[in-house]
């Protein structure tokens, strides 16, 4: 037979075990609920900040293409091919392009590096360039073992006649770096 102190000890241990189990269960549910609430509060701010950062970065990428395309050598129809090539090489050396090419009205490569696609006709950017006659950002595409984001712009002469399409492709990591740089502050704001 067990002594009274043994029975009290076993009962106390059993009660403490049950109490610990109930507390762990309550804490687990509370933490799950709290995590959901925090994510619900933080995600809109983080999404807004991320979208603004990506949008700003895409504007920078588009501005670079616009800057290259607005060069007088590019917009003057009689400019020699070697001058256009020189402008593109100089621009490509200062900006992190995967490739930069000048394409004719049919989407065939006119001037560009070996890494340029020989034709834009199979890409989504080409019909958009033709339709809008404005700056276009292509869908992300996997090419040459990496993700890339192409941005294009029609080049027109002084009378507004289409001369070429200037298309440059950036490494997708440009946007990935922006997304990785987003932080959450102590009060739940994204920056």
C-alpha positions as CSV (number, residue, x, y, z in Angstrom):
1,X,0.0,0.0,0.0
2,X,1.0,3.5,-0.7
3,X,1.4,6.1,2.0
4,X,-0.7,9.2,2.0
5,X,2.4,11.4,1.1
6,X,3.0,9.2,-2.0
7,X,-0.6,9.5,-3.1
8,X,-0.4,13.3,-2.6
9,X,2.8,13.4,-4.6
10,X,1.4,11.4,-7.5
11,X,-1.8,13.5,-7.5
12,X,0.2,16.8,-7.5
13,X,2.4,15.6,-10.3
14,X,-0.6,14.6,-12.3
15,X,-2.4,17.9,-11.7
16,X,0.8,19.8,-12.6
17,X,1.2,17.8,-15.8
18,X,-2.5,18.5,-16.8
19,X,-2.0,22.2,-15.9
20,X,1.1,22.4,-18.1
21,X,-0.6,20.6,-21.0
22,X,-3.6,23.1,-20.8
23,X,-1.3,26.1,-20.6
24,X,0.8,24.9,-23.6
25,X,-2.3,24.3,-25.6
26,X,-3.7,27.8,-24.7
27,X,-0.4,29.5,-25.5
28,X,-0.1,27.6,-28.8
29,X,-3.6,28.8,-29.9
30,X,-2.9,32.3,-28.7
31,X,0.4,32.5,-30.6
32,X,-1.3,31.2,-33.8
33,X,-4.1,33.8,-33.5
34,X,-1.6,36.5,-32.7
35,X,0.6,35.6,-35.6
36,X,-2.5,35.7,-37.9
37,X,-3.5,39.1,-36.5
38,X,0.0,40.5,-36.9
39,X,0.3,39.3,-40.5
40,X,-3.1,40.7,-41.3
41,X,-2.0,44.1,-39.9
42,X,1.5,44.1,-41.5
43,X,0.9,42.6,-44.9
44,X,-1.0,45.5,-46.4
45,X,1.7,47.9,-45.5
46,X,4.4,45.6,-46.7
47,X,2.6,44.9,-50.0
48,X,2.1,48.6,-50.6
49,X,5.8,49.3,-49.9
50,X,6.9,46.4,-52.0
51,X,4.7,47.5,-55.0
52,X,5.9,51.1,-54.7
53,X,9.5,50.0,-54.6
54,X,9.1,47.7,-57.6
55,X,7.2,50.3,-59.5
56,X,9.9,52.9,-58.8
57,X,12.6,50.5,-59.9
58,X,10.7,49.7,-63.1
59,X,10.5,53.4,-63.8
60,X,14.2,53.7,-63.4
61,X,14.7,50.8,-65.9
62,X,12.3,52.5,-68.3
63,X,14.0,55.9,-67.9
64,X,17.3,54.3,-68.9
65,X,15.8,53.0,-72.1
66,X,14.2,56.4,-72.8
67,X,17.5,58.1,-72.2
68,X,19.3,55.9,-74.7
69,X,16.5,56.2,-77.2
70,X,16.3,60.0,-77.0
71,X,20.0,60.3,-78.1
72,X,20.2,62.4,-81.3
73,X,22.2,59.7,-83.0
74,X,19.3,57.2,-82.5
75,X,16.5,59.5,-83.6
76,X,18.2,60.8,-86.7
77,X,17.4,58.4,-89.5
78,X,20.6,59.1,-91.5
79,X,23.0,58.4,-88.6
80,X,25.5,55.8,-89.5
81,X,25.1,52.3,-88.0
82,X,28.5,52.5,-86.4
83,X,27.5,55.6,-84.5
84,X,24.3,53.9,-83.2
85,X,26.3,50.9,-82.2
86,X,28.7,53.1,-80.4
87,X,25.9,54.8,-78.4
88,X,24.5,51.5,-77.5
89,X,27.8,50.0,-76.4
90,X,28.5,53.1,-74.3
91,X,25.1,52.8,-72.7
92,X,25.4,49.1,-72.1
93,X,28.8,49.5,-70.4
94,X,27.4,51.9,-67.8
95,X,24.1,50.0,-67.2
96,X,23.7,46.4,-66.2
97,X,22.0,45.0,-69.3
98,X,21.9,41.3,-70.1
99,X,21.5,42.5,-73.7
100,X,20.6,45.7,-75.5
101,X,19.4,45.6,-79.1
102,X,18.0,47.8,-81.8
103,X,15.2,46.1,-83.8
104,X,13.6,47.0,-87.1
105,X,9.9,47.5,-87.6
106,X,9.4,43.7,-88.2
107,X,11.1,42.9,-84.9
108,X,14.4,41.6,-86.4
109,X,17.7,42.5,-84.8
110,X,19.3,45.4,-86.6
111,X,22.1,46.2,-84.1
112,X,23.0,44.4,-81.0
113,X,25.2,42.1,-79.1
114,X,25.5,38.3,-79.7
115,X,23.3,37.7,-76.7
116,X,20.4,39.6,-78.2
117,X,17.5,37.6,-79.5
118,X,17.6,37.6,-83.3
119,X,13.9,38.4,-83.4
120,X,11.3,39.9,-81.0
121,X,8.4,38.3,-82.9
122,X,8.0,35.4,-80.4
123,X,8.1,37.6,-77.4
124,X,5.1,39.3,-75.7
125,X,6.8,42.7,-75.8
126,X,6.8,43.0,-79.6
127,X,3.0,43.2,-80.2
128,X,2.7,45.6,-77.3
129,X,5.4,47.9,-78.7
130,X,3.6,47.9,-82.0
131,X,0.2,48.5,-80.5
132,X,1.1,51.2,-77.9
133,X,4.1,52.9,-79.7
134,X,5.3,53.7,-76.2
135,X,7.6,52.3,-73.5
136,X,6.7,48.6,-72.7
137,X,7.9,46.3,-69.9
138,X,7.9,42.7,-70.9
139,X,6.9,39.7,-68.7
140,X,9.7,38.1,-66.8
141,X,11.4,35.5,-69.0
142,X,13.9,32.7,-68.4
143,X,16.7,32.9,-70.9
144,X,20.4,32.0,-71.0
145,X,20.1,30.3,-67.6
146,X,18.7,33.4,-65.7
147,X,15.5,35.4,-65.3
148,X,15.4,38.6,-67.2
149,X,13.0,41.6,-67.5
150,X,13.0,43.4,-70.9
151,X,12.0,47.0,-71.4
152,X,11.5,48.4,-74.9
153,X,10.8,51.8,-76.6
154,X,10.0,52.7,-80.2
155,X,12.5,55.1,-81.7
156,X,11.0,57.6,-84.0
157,X,12.4,60.4,-86.2
158,X,11.6,64.1,-86.1
159,X,8.3,63.6,-88.0
160,X,7.2,60.7,-85.7
161,X,8.0,58.0,-88.2
162,X,9.0,54.7,-86.6
163,X,12.7,53.9,-87.1
164,X,13.5,51.1,-84.7
165,X,12.5,49.4,-81.4
166,X,15.2,49.7,-78.7
167,X,14.9,46.8,-76.3
168,X,17.1,46.2,-73.3
169,X,17.0,43.3,-70.9
170,X,17.9,43.5,-67.2
171,X,18.7,40.8,-64.7
172,X,15.6,40.1,-62.7
173,X,17.7,40.3,-59.6
174,X,17.3,44.1,-59.9
175,X,13.8,43.7,-58.6
176,X,14.6,40.9,-56.3
177,X,17.2,43.1,-54.5
178,X,14.5,45.7,-54.0
179,X,12.1,43.2,-52.5
180,X,14.8,41.8,-50.2
181,X,15.6,45.2,-48.9
182,X,12.1,45.7,-47.5
183,X,12.1,45.6,-43.7
184,X,9.4,45.6,-41.0
185,X,9.8,48.1,-38.1
186,X,8.9,47.4,-34.5
187,X,5.4,49.0,-35.0
188,X,4.7,46.9,-38.0
189,X,5.4,49.4,-40.8
190,X,7.2,48.3,-43.9
191,X,10.1,50.4,-45.2
